[in-house]
Amino acid sequence: MKGELLSSTDAAAFGAKASFVEAVANFANPGSGEIAKKLAKIHQCDIFDVPTAGDAFASALGCVAAGKRTFIPASSPLSQDVFSAPFMRLPFVVANVARSLHSAKSDHSAAMLLRDAGYLMFFPEGNQELHDTIIQAYRVAEDQKVLLPSIVNIDGIPNFSEGVQPATDAAVKGFLPKFRSARLDAKNPLHFNVNSEKYYELKLQQQKAMDNAIDLLKKTDEKWKQKFRRSYGIVERFMMEDAETVIVIMGYHSSTAKAAVKKMREAGKKVGVLRIRVFRPWPAKLVNEALANVKKVLVFDQAVSIGTGSILAAHLKRLCSSLISMGKYPSEKDFIDAVARVEKSGHDLRLWL
């Protein structure tokens, strides 16, 4: 692909720039701090450092409530304010450099703790998609039918570089409407009370907003394709027309899985990939349709719910009998060997990266 050679953190910064963000709450984490540094060089906006990750989210709530389009570079985003944001219906976008709960290892564990909080959750495959998804996330999240924050996950190596075509300001202006929020106004007072007596009613409204997001995500991707000649979908089917065995996966490892499937196809094996791009809202109908006629399903997960097992496999409702921990960035050979094991076994295998 022609374009600028950008790392994943740089691609996220260019995505925020193209979204015309006005406020950036930055906790200088070793992973996500590079996003803010790059953004400061390419975009004029209010970038301010805070002492903790929780403070970044607390500050973002105030910025959005004051009517500013807000962006957060993050890694392991966990605090009370993180969980309050969806309930308060304050939309912002988080570019999350993935890490585990206990170390700097790149997996989905920390992000997965937000799966029930009310965030729109995206798992792009590469840097161009990362850049594009940040802009798309603002369009969907800020829609009056949604008004939920978004998290866009970066689970590749932060300095992994690819050719990226950054969107121009002129092109995005025709795609991304100006941010309009319920501004704080002394003449028309508002409150964002997470302890409201209407708590259950408000939670139902969150669910309705998430349901609304599915249709908006489809329409947004279609409009993006018309304008930029790129489309990603909510899920991606790769070589699945006649596939008997399918690898289900999310994020940057999807590229390696696709390369392995190409080799297996050359060897006559009917294997395909189902990539989940949007994890929340969960695209149940699209996933069920894609796997309706498949004989074997391999779930490559990057997070485990202790006591339950693979999170992604649980969503597929195809419970597997064993868990294999790879503990590394998988190679094409790893994917090919896993398919061979499944084909020889009488049951599906669940793989945790």
Secondary structure, 3 states (H helix, E strand, C coil): CCCEEEEHHHHHHHHHHHCCCCEEEECCCCCCHHHHHHHHHHCCCEEEECCCHHHHHHHHHHHHHCCCCEEEEECCCCCHHHHHHHHHCCCCEEEEECCCCCCCCCCCHHHHCCCCCCCEEECCCCHHHHHHHHHHHHHHHCCCCCCCCEEEEECCCCCCEEEECCCCHHHHHCCCCCCCCCCCCCCCCCCCCCCCCCHHHHHHHHHHHHHHHHHHHHHHHHHHHHHHCCCCCCEEEECCCCCCEEEEECCCCHHHHHHHHHHHHHCCCCEEEEEECEEECCCHHHHHHHHCCCCEEEEEECCEECCCEEHHHHHHCCCCCCEEECCCCCCHHHHHHHHHHHHHCCCCCEEEC
